[in-house]
């Protein structure tokens, strides 16, 4: 089992000066297919959320030891600045950008003690305010913005809708079989696909016009806590990873809404706990993760720094530049300029075997 150490602040790179709580970085040119260090967050974070705002900045919230702090990344300067703290400390929560430009954050906590509370962040004021609580406490669940501006929360066999105009949640139809994890995607026709991660029962489709769920194809492969992206074609890319004994496995399934069927694709690596993002190029980027290294007297878990790209036109994975810091469970957010911002997560110290939560961040240029 991975043990997480206390927060360790990363070394401040050259050309950075700190003024109060703002780190300002000179941003050199970034070569295509490479990762480059950018300013570090003020706080080390894992199990946080990273949300691209309408103004191009990124809001990172929670997953820290400071009681729900939040900070903003400015892509033009590569700097991070503290903003208002959440009303409730959270990790394993979900966040979504609403049509009015505010950010809805909901749930979080542990599996045994999930949170039902929710709150809103206003970028114009930097202030968080409590909003209506969900009817069910949820952790590591799916939160999806619908075309009508409402937000669908789903986990297991329960689902509910958030109405931004009223600030309230109402129960909606229940999935016909359980779904779990942050694994939902909005389809081109406005329906929501939620993945059944164990491959033992069908995945589910939610129809906002009727508030009902129906069964659809089965992934036919184990995809726990997957990353789910709707591709430009309208197909949905699903990838999940897991460990079994001393081995790690990464699986990929592709959903075709026209047929309701999944097809299996090759996975990116023999690793687990990597993170992913759909780039503006239409390719899927996955980076980092963990592997198991055979050693005596016990096998060791190590974090990795490799990254790969999946091309929908060829359905082939190719290696791309390596992360500057090996890490797993990080967040990856695609910026307005097409670059991908990698934040936080944890790296495993090869000397001690301890997992160290990270404040560092880096940029990937496709």
C-alpha positions in Angstrom: 0.0 0.0 0.0 1.4 3.5 -0.9 2.0 5.7 2.0 1.8 9.5 1.5 4.4 11.7 3.2 4.0 15.2 4.4 3.9 18.0 1.9 7.3 18.7 0.4 7.6 21.9 -1.6 9.4 21.5 -4.9 12.6 23.5 -5.6 11.8 26.9 -7.2 13.3 26.9 -10.7 15.5 29.6 -12.0 14.0 32.8 -13.3 11.3 32.7 -10.6 10.8 35.3 -7.8 8.2 35.0 -5.1 6.1 38.1 -4.2 3.8 37.3 -1.4 1.8 34.3 -2.6 2.4 34.8 -6.3 5.2 33.0 -8.2 6.0 34.7 -11.5 7.9 32.7 -14.1 9.6 33.6 -17.4 8.0 31.3 -20.0 10.6 30.0 -22.6 9.4 28.5 -25.8 8.1 25.0 -25.5 9.1 22.4 -28.2 6.4 20.2 -29.6 6.0 16.8 -28.1 7.7 17.8 -24.8 7.0 18.6 -21.2 8.4 21.7 -19.6 8.4 22.8 -15.9 6.1 25.7 -15.1 5.5 27.5 -11.8 4.7 25.3 -8.8 1.5 25.5 -6.9 1.6 27.1 -3.5 0.4 23.8 -2.0 1.0 20.1 -2.8 -2.2 18.4 -3.9 -3.6 15.0 -4.8 -7.3 14.0 -5.5 -7.9 17.7 -6.4 -9.9 19.2 -9.3 -8.5 21.4 -12.0 -11.0 23.4 -14.0 -10.4 25.6 -17.1 -12.2 28.9 -16.5 -13.8 31.1 -19.2 -10.9 33.6 -18.9 -8.3 30.9 -19.7 -7.0 30.5 -16.1 -7.2 27.2 -14.3 -8.8 26.8 -10.9 -7.3 24.1 -8.8 -9.2 23.2 -5.6 -8.9 20.9 -2.7 -6.9 17.7 -2.3 -4.6 19.6 0.1 -3.8 19.8 3.8 -4.9 23.4 4.3 -8.7 22.9 4.7 -9.9 23.2 1.1 -7.6 25.9 -0.3 -7.8 26.9 -4.0 -5.5 28.6 -6.4 -5.4 30.0 -9.9 -2.9 29.3 -12.7 -2.2 32.1 -15.2 -0.9 30.5 -18.5 0.6 33.8 -19.7 2.9 34.1 -16.7 3.1 30.5 -15.5 2.3 31.7 -12.0 -0.1 30.4 -9.3 -2.0 32.7 -6.9 -4.2 31.7 -3.9 -7.8 32.5 -4.3 -10.6 32.1 -1.8 -10.8 28.8 0.1 -13.8 26.4 -0.3 -16.4 26.4 2.5 -15.7 22.7 3.0 -12.4 20.8 2.8 -12.6 18.3 0.0 -10.8 15.6 -1.9 -12.1 13.1 -4.4 -14.8 15.7 -5.2 -15.9 16.8 -8.7 -16.1 20.2 -10.4 -17.8 21.5 -13.5 -17.8 24.9 -15.3 -21.4 26.2 -15.5 -22.7 28.1 -18.4 -22.7 31.3 -16.3 -19.0 31.0 -15.8 -19.1 29.9 -12.2 -17.7 26.6 -11.0 -19.8 24.0 -9.2 -17.9 21.8 -6.8 -19.8 18.9 -5.1 -19.2 15.9 -2.9 -15.9 14.4 -2.0 -14.6 12.8 1.1 -14.0 9.1 1.7 -16.0 6.1 0.4 -17.2 5.4 3.9 -18.0 9.1 4.6 -19.0 10.8 1.4 -20.0 14.5 1.3 -23.4 15.7 0.0 -22.6 19.4 0.2 -21.9 21.6 -2.8 -20.6 25.1 -3.4 -20.0 27.7 -6.2 -16.8 29.6 -7.1 -17.3 33.0 -8.7 -14.2 34.0 -10.8 -15.2 37.6 -10.8 -14.9 37.9 -7.0 -12.7 34.9 -6.1 -15.3 33.9 -3.5 -16.9 30.5 -2.7 -20.5 30.3 -1.5 -22.5 27.3 -0.4 -25.3 26.1 -2.6 -27.9 23.3 -2.2 -26.6 19.9 -1.0 -27.1 16.8 -3.0 -29.7 14.3 -1.8 -27.0 11.6 -1.6 -23.4 11.9 -0.4 -20.9 11.1 -3.2 -17.2 10.6 -3.5 -15.3 9.9 -6.8 -18.5 10.1 -8.8 -19.5 11.6 -12.2 -20.6 15.2 -12.6 -21.7 16.2 -16.2 -22.9 19.5 -17.6 -25.9 19.0 -19.8 -26.8 21.0 -22.9 -29.7 22.6 -21.0 -27.3 24.0 -18.4 -28.3 21.6 -15.6 -25.7 19.2 -14.1 -26.1 15.5 -13.7 -24.5 13.7 -10.7 -24.6 9.9 -10.8 -23.0 7.0 -8.9 -24.2 3.5 -8.3 -27.9 3.4 -9.1 -28.8 6.9 -8.0 -28.7 10.1 -10.0 -29.8 13.7 -9.4 -29.8 17.1 -11.3 -28.5 20.5 -10.2 -30.4 23.5 -11.3 -28.1 26.5 -11.3 -31.0 29.0 -11.5 -32.5 27.6 -8.3 -29.3 26.3 -6.6 -31.1 23.0 -5.8 -30.8 19.3 -6.6 -33.7 17.0 -7.6 -33.6 13.2 -7.9 -33.9 11.9 -11.4 -34.3 8.4 -12.9 -32.1 5.6 -11.6 -29.6 3.7 -13.8 -30.9 0.2 -14.5 -27.5 -1.2 -13.3 -24.8 0.4 -11.2 -22.2 2.8 -12.6 -19.3 4.2 -10.6 -16.4 6.5 -10.7 -15.9 9.7 -12.8 -16.8 8.0 -16.0 -19.5 9.8 -17.8 -19.5 11.6 -21.2 -21.9 13.9 -22.9 -22.8 12.6 -26.3 -23.5 14.7 -29.4 -27.2 14.1 -29.1 -27.3 15.4 -25.6 -27.5 12.0 -23.8 -25.0 11.0 -21.2 -23.0 7.7 -21.4 -22.0 6.4 -17.9 -19.6 3.4 -17.9 -20.2 0.3 -15.9 -16.6 -0.3 -14.9 -16.6 -4.0 -14.0 -17.8 -5.2 -17.4 -20.3 -7.6 -15.7 -23.3 -5.5 -16.7 -24.2 -3.0 -19.5 -23.2 0.6 -19.5 -26.0 3.2 -19.2 -27.5 6.0 -21.3 -29.3 9.0 -19.6 -31.9 10.9 -21.7 -32.4 14.4 -20.2 -35.7 14.9 -22.1 -37.3 12.0 -20.2 -35.1 11.7 -17.1 -34.7 8.0 -17.7 -31.8 5.6 -18.1 -31.5 2.7 -20.5 -28.9 -0.1 -20.9 -26.4 0.1 -23.7 -23.3 -1.9 -24.7 -20.9 -3.7 -22.3 -17.2 -2.7 -22.4 -16.2 -6.4 -22.2 -13.1 -5.3 -20.3 -12.4 -4.2 -16.7 -12.0 -0.4 -16.7 -12.0 0.8 -13.0 -12.2 4.6 -12.5 -11.7 5.3 -16.2 -11.0 8.4 -18.1 -13.8 9.0 -20.6 -13.5 11.4 -23.5 -15.9 12.2 -26.4 -13.8 12.3 -29.5 -14.5 14.8 -32.4 -16.1 11.9 -34.3 -18.7 11.5 -31.5 -17.3 8.1 -30.4 -16.3 7.8 -26.8 -12.9 6.8 -25.7 -12.6 4.9 -22.4 -9.4 3.9 -20.6 -8.9 2.4 -17.2 -6.1 0.7 -15.3 -5.6 -1.7 -12.4 -3.2 -3.9 -10.6 -3.5 -7.6 -10.2 -0.9 -9.2 -8.1 2.5 -8.0 -9.3 1.2 -6.9 -12.7 -0.5 -3.7 -13.9 -3.0 -3.5 -16.8 -4.3 -0.7 -18.9 -7.4 -1.3 -21.0 -9.2 0.8 -23.7 -12.7 0.5 -25.1 -14.2 2.6 -27.9 -18.0 3.3 -27.8 -19.9 3.9 -31.0 -23.2 5.7 -30.2 -24.7 4.7 -33.6 -24.5 1.0 -32.7 -24.4 1.2 -28.9 -21.4 -1.2 -29.0 -17.9 -1.1 -27.6 -14.8 -2.3 -29.4 -11.6 -3.2 -27.6 -8.4 -1.3 -28.4 -4.8 -1.7 -27.2 -3.9 -0.1 -23.9 -1.2 2.5 -23.5 1.1 0.8 -21.0 1.6 -1.9 -18.4 1.0 0.6 -15.7 -1.8 2.0 -13.5 -3.0 5.3 -12.0 -2.0 7.3 -15.1 -3.9 10.5 -16.0 -5.3 11.5 -19.4 -6.7 14.3 -21.5 -8.2 14.8 -24.9 -6.0 17.3 -26.8 -7.3 19.9 -29.2 -5.6 17.9 -32.0 -8.1 15.1 -31.3 -5.4 12.8 -29.9 -5.6 11.4 -26.3 -2.6 12.0 -24.0 -1.9 9.8 -21.1 1.1 10.4 -18.8 2.7 9.1 -15.6 1.4 6.3 -13.4 2.8 3.4 -11.4 4.5 0.1 -12.1 5.5 -2.8 -9.9 9.2 -3.6 -9.9 10.3 -7.1 -9.0 12.7 -7.0 -6.1 13.7 -8.9 -3.0 12.5 -9.4 -0.4 9.4 -7.6 -1.6 8.2 -6.1 -4.9 8.3 -2.3 -5.1 5.9 0.2 -6.5 7.5 3.0 -8.6 6.1 6.1 -10.3 7.0 6.6 -13.9 7.4 9.7 -16.2 6.6 8.3 -19.6 3.7 9.6 -21.8 1.9 8.3 -24.9 -0.5 9.6 -27.5 -3.4 7.7 -29.0 -4.3 8.7 -32.6 -8.0 8.0 -33.4 -7.2 7.9 -37.2 -4.8 4.9 -36.7 -5.9 3.7 -33.3 -2.2 3.3 -32.4 -0.3 4.5 -29.3 3.1 6.3 -29.8 5.5 7.5 -27.2 5.9 11.2 -26.7 8.1 13.3 -24.4 8.6 12.3 -20.8 7.4 14.2 -17.7 10.1 16.1 -15.9 8.9 14.4 -12.6 7.6 10.9 -12.4 4.1 11.0 -10.9 0.7 9.3 -10.7 -2.8 10.5 -9.9 -2.0 14.0 -11.2 -4.5 16.2 -13.0 -4.2 17.1 -16.7 -6.1 20.2 -18.0 -6.0 21.3 -21.7 -5.5 25.1 -21.9 -7.1 27.5 -24.4 -3.8 27.5 -26.3 -3.9 23.8 -26.7 -1.1 23.0 -24.2 -1.8 20.5 -21.4 -1.2 21.5 -17.8 -0.1 18.7 -15.4 -0.5 19.5 -11.7 0.2 17.7 -8.5 -0.2 14.0 -7.9 2.5 12.0 -6.1 5.9 10.6 -6.8 7.4 7.7 -5.1 10.9 8.2 -3.6 13.0 5.3 -4.8 15.2 5.4 -1.8 12.5 5.2 0.9 9.6 3.9 -1.2 7.4 6.6 0.3 4.9 8.5 -1.9 5.4 12.3 -1.8 2.5 14.6 -2.7 3.6 17.2 -5.3 3.2 20.9 -5.7 5.0 21.0 -9.0 3.4 21.5 -12.4 4.5 21.2 -16.0 3.2 21.9 -19.5 2.9 19.6 -22.5 2.9 21.0 -26.1 1.4 18.8 -28.7 
